[in-house]
Amino acid sequence: MSGYFPNVLKKNGYACGIQISPFDLTICERSILFCTMSLARTANLLGAIALGLSDNILDTAERHVAHGGCTPAALCVIGHEPSQSIDFLARVLGMSHPGAVRLVDRLEADGLILRRASKEGRTVALHLTVSGRKRRMKLLADRRTTLQQAMKLLSRCERAQLGGLLEKMLIGIKRDSLHAYTICRLCEDAVCAPCPMTAAAEK
């Protein structure tokens, strides 16, 4: 009985797309094939769950603001790092400076943020209003519910294992401190202590 194998054994002399029998493979080659296919499938599943969760999170977050796009993330970043500048916000969100200014204008018009003079007096510092803080808390609480729903089929032990694995993966994809803010732009920082990003930077 033959089957179709992808190009995972090319280095062992097999061409891509050929029809071969599993019995033609050595034990070592079968092990290589199984491990490679297992890794590829795990990566594919990870991509699917990441995309599905991202869609659900964004749908949930956008219910709490009058504008979509980067607006929910901006609210979360300003709440997490008050007194930061518009330039910092733009870099975290991957926006142009004029685009970030327009975003801040909209948030201010909605009564969610305030502009204040920075300590140096050279830039504008961004702060949430009372309404902005309440909106952010509600947004993050609903985000948490969405994420917990995705873990409902996992046991307590499996959730604990997943937490440790996710910390390692987060550290692995972080490029620098600014990128850490970008990754965590919708983070519920109040429940994420100790922060794996900060802990990794301090080691």
C-alpha positions in Angstrom: 0.0 0.0 0.0 1.5 3.3 -1.1 0.9 6.8 0.1 1.8 10.4 -0.9 4.6 11.9 1.2 5.6 15.6 1.1 9.2 16.6 0.6 10.4 15.9 4.2 12.9 13.2 3.3 14.5 15.0 0.4 17.9 15.1 2.2 17.7 11.3 2.3 17.4 11.0 -1.5 13.6 11.1 -1.9 12.2 13.5 -4.5 9.2 15.7 -3.8 5.8 14.2 -4.6 6.9 10.7 -5.4 4.8 7.7 -4.6 6.5 5.5 -2.0 5.5 2.8 0.4 6.0 3.3 4.1 7.7 -0.1 4.1 10.5 1.4 1.8 11.6 3.7 4.7 14.0 2.8 7.4 12.9 3.1 11.0 15.0 6.3 11.3 13.4 7.8 8.2 9.9 6.9 9.4 10.8 8.7 12.7 12.0 11.8 10.7 8.8 11.8 8.6 6.5 11.4 11.6 8.3 14.2 13.6 8.4 16.6 10.7 4.7 16.0 9.8 3.8 16.4 13.5 5.6 19.7 13.8 4.0 21.0 10.6 0.6 20.0 11.8 1.1 21.6 15.2 2.3 24.8 13.5 -0.8 24.8 11.2 -3.1 24.3 14.2 -1.4 27.1 16.1 -1.9 29.4 13.1 -5.6 28.5 12.9 -6.2 29.1 16.6 -4.2 32.3 16.5 -6.2 33.7 13.6 -9.5 32.5 15.1 -8.8 34.1 18.5 -7.5 37.3 16.9 -10.8 37.7 15.0 -12.9 37.0 18.1 -10.8 39.4 20.2 -11.1 42.2 17.7 -14.8 41.7 17.3 -15.2 41.8 21.1 -13.0 44.9 21.5 -14.6 46.9 18.8 -18.0 46.7 20.5 -16.7 49.0 23.2 -15.5 51.9 21.0 -17.1 54.1 18.4 -14.3 53.5 16.0 -12.6 50.3 14.9 -9.0 49.6 13.7 -6.4 50.6 16.3 -8.8 52.4 18.6 -9.2 49.5 21.2 -5.5 48.9 21.3 -4.8 52.6 21.8 -7.1 52.7 24.7 -5.4 49.7 26.3 -1.8 51.0 25.6 -2.6 54.5 27.1 -4.1 52.9 30.2 -1.1 50.6 30.6 1.5 53.3 30.1 0.0 56.7 31.0 2.0 59.8 30.3 3.4 58.4 27.1 3.6 60.5 24.0 1.7 60.3 20.7 5.0 59.2 19.1 5.3 56.3 21.4 1.7 55.3 20.7 2.3 55.5 17.0 5.3 53.3 17.2 3.6 50.6 19.3 0.6 50.5 17.0 2.6 50.7 13.8 1.0 53.9 12.7 2.2 57.1 11.1 2.4 60.1 13.4 -0.4 62.0 11.6 -2.5 58.8 11.8 -1.9 58.6 15.5 -2.7 62.2 16.0 -6.1 61.7 14.3 -6.7 58.6 16.5 -6.0 60.6 19.6 -8.3 63.4 18.4 -11.1 60.8 18.1 -10.5 59.4 21.5 -10.4 62.8 23.0 -13.6 63.8 21.3 -15.3 60.7 22.7 -14.2 61.7 26.2 -11.9 58.7 26.7 -8.5 60.4 27.0 -6.9 63.7 28.0 -3.8 65.5 26.7 -1.6 66.9 29.3 1.8 68.6 29.2 4.6 66.1 29.8 7.1 66.6 32.7 9.7 67.9 30.2 7.1 70.2 28.7 8.2 69.4 25.1 5.6 66.7 24.3 2.0 65.9 25.1 1.3 63.2 27.6 -1.7 60.9 27.1 -4.0 59.9 30.0 -7.3 58.1 30.2 -10.3 59.8 31.7 -12.5 58.1 34.2 -14.8 57.1 31.4 -11.8 55.9 29.4 -10.6 53.7 32.3 -14.1 52.2 32.7 -14.3 51.5 29.0 -10.9 49.8 29.0 -11.7 47.6 32.0 -14.9 46.5 30.3 -13.1 45.8 27.1 -10.4 43.7 28.8 -13.0 41.8 30.9 -14.9 40.8 27.7 -11.6 39.9 26.0 -10.8 37.6 29.0 -14.2 35.9 28.7 -13.6 35.3 25.0 -10.2 33.7 25.7 -11.4 31.6 28.5 -14.2 30.3 26.3 -11.5 29.0 23.9 -10.0 27.0 26.8 -13.2 25.5 28.0 -12.3 22.0 26.8 -9.0 21.9 28.7 -8.6 20.5 32.1 -7.1 22.5 35.0 -3.8 20.7 34.5 -3.8 21.3 30.7 -4.5 25.0 31.3 -1.5 25.2 33.7 0.7 23.5 31.1 -0.6 25.8 28.4 0.3 28.9 30.5 3.9 27.8 30.8 4.2 27.0 27.1 2.6 30.4 26.1 5.2 32.2 28.3 8.0 30.5 26.5 6.5 31.2 23.1 5.9 34.9 23.9 9.6 35.3 24.9 10.6 33.5 21.7 8.8 35.9 19.4 9.8 39.1 21.1 12.3 41.1 19.1 12.8 44.1 21.4 11.1 46.1 24.1 9.0 48.1 21.6 7.9 44.9 19.9 6.9 43.6 23.3 4.5 46.5 23.7 3.1 45.8 20.2 2.5 42.1 21.0 0.8 43.1 24.3 -1.1 46.1 23.0 -4.4 44.4 24.1 -2.9 42.9 27.3 -4.9 42.7 30.5 -1.8 43.7 32.5 -3.6 43.5 35.9 -3.8 39.7 35.7 -0.4 39.1 33.9 2.0 39.2 36.8 4.8 38.5 36.6 5.0 39.7 33.0 7.0 37.1 31.0 8.3 39.9 28.7 9.6 42.0 31.6 11.0 38.9 33.4 12.9 37.9 30.2 14.4 41.4 29.8 15.7 41.4 33.4 17.6 38.1 33.1 
